[in-house]
Amino acid sequence: MGGQMTNVDEFGVREDTRPEEALRLAMARERKAQEFYLRCASIVGDPGVRKMFEFLAKEESKHHDLLEGEYNRFVAREG
């Protein structure tokens, strides 16, 4: 077990995971985080807290877009 990654399965990534698969997983996680923050924003009563959750949702959207750009560059380069 020396150098093997044992706890990685919780992220859905293994030692043989291809980079494009990892990027797809990362994009999906960013979308889920965005959905989470938007859901939180929709249920809180405090306008300041709602604004914070909306900000966090926008940040997750930016992260997704950055990952998508890298994915497209990587896939285009490989194809």
Secondary structure, DSSP 4 states (H G I P E B T S, - for coil): -TT---SGGGGT--TT--HHHHHHHHHHHHHHHHHHHHHHHHH---HHHHHHHHHHHHHHHHHHHHHHHHHHHHHHHH-
